[in-house]
Structure formats: C-alpha cells, structure tokens
C-alpha cells in the first residue's frame, strides 16, 4: 500500500516572475486554492496520508499553508467565511506533513533523492509535481489510477501523455511495448530530446510511483542534460534491470508551470464551478 507522496517544490518558478519573487510557484492559486493543495488532495484521495515536501529558500508559505492560522481562524469563527477552510482543515487533520530542503537546484533526480529521509527506503512512494495539475471528471484521479496499477504490477510507473511532436523537446520522452491498452513496458527514456531524435511523442508528466531501489540507482547515476541529475536516467537504468511502466492516464493535465496552461486551468475550474452552482 502506498501511503507517502513526495512533492518536489524547491524550484524558483522563473517563468512567473515577478509574481514568484516572494511567493512559491506552488502557492499560485487556481481560483481559491494553491496548486500544491490540488496535488495534496489528489494524493490523499489515492490513499496517501504522509505528504513529504522538498522545499527551498523562500518557501515558508507552503509550510504555513498546511498549518493552523490561529488569528485568522479566530477572526472568521462563526461567520460564513469559516466554511472556506473546510477542505484545508480536512487535509491538516488527516495527513502528516514533513519537510526538508534542497539547497541547490540539481535536477528532479536530486530532489527525489533528498526525499529519502522523509519517505524511507523500504516502501514504494508516489511523486507529484504540483505545477502539473491533473483532473479526471469522470472517475478516479490520476494518482488513484496509478496506485491501482501498481497493485497489479508492483513496479515503478510514470504517467505519460501524447504531445505534439514539435513539443517533445520540453519533456522526458519514452518508448516501449504496449502490454495492455494504454500501458507500456518501457525500453528507452530520453530527457528533452531534439524534436527529430525523440523515440516517440509519449511524454512523461509529473506523476510517478517509484520503488525504493530508485535511491541506490540515483546514487550511481551521473549528471545528465544541463549538468542535472535526471530522474529519467535513473528510471532507464531501473527499466533495463527490471521493469518500469508508462501509463496513459485518464483525465486532463494542465501545465501550470506555463502561462498558457495556468490560464487554461483557471478558466477550466471557473467554468466547472460556475456550472456546478447553476445546477444547485
């Protein structure tokens, strides 16, 4: 059973400057909730009750968000505003939040390795990148889908989606053999390949389930593209030594690390909320 979810959240968010100069990009709101809360809710729905967050300098707002604000709660107690805290209170009551820092930005592989002290070395764990906002209005959330798949195959799993071929250079890209509809046994992974050299147009997005042997593999992985420790390189080693699956998830993903994706997500959730209110 997967009970821990790791959130790498130490990046600078430079694409949203100057907004992210003093505010973590993970705290940028889609309507009234910050991005990281959507991710925590997805993990909680999938059965995780330990949220392990990798932070950095200037990220205290994340810690404060998942903590009690006595003055605020006192001021709104008994008012119609109190109900607005229902969702975050539920998470705070039902989850444990742990934190450590990534002092230098050395890539996603390094951030995940820093999380070893939080998630341990004896059990599989989930990983969610908060700026990849995923929704599935017709069923289970993406992480719940992946946990169910893990229960069948007991191996590392990455979420994948088709992207336009002229966009593959922005992603880790996979190739593999389809063993079930939408499920691929991976044989190659390349981090941000040139468009004409990509093994496919199936891109990895910010949802992973990792088995604990990934930590030893990361230890023995050399820095890759841009001198960073790439999780795709470690996963490729894991795939060659055993099995890693790519899963074409059901649902929709918004790249909220980009302005277009952030605006698209905001409009989507606004229209969804407006529709729900009109039905009441």
Secondary structure, DSSP 8 states (H G I E B T S, - for coil): ---EEEEE-----GGGTTGGGTS-GGG-EETTEEHHHHHHHHHHHTT--EEEEEE-TT-HHHHHHTS--HHHHHHHTTSTTGGGGHHHHHHHHH-EEEEEE--S---HHHHHHHTHHHH-SSS-EEEE-TTEEEE-TTSS-HHHHHHHHHHHH-SEEEEEEE--GGGGGGSEEEEEEEEETTEEEEEEEEES--GGG-S-SEEEEEEEEE-TTHHHHHHT----GGG---HHHHHHHHHHHS-EEEEE-SSEEEETTSHHHHHHHHHHHHHHHHHHHHH-
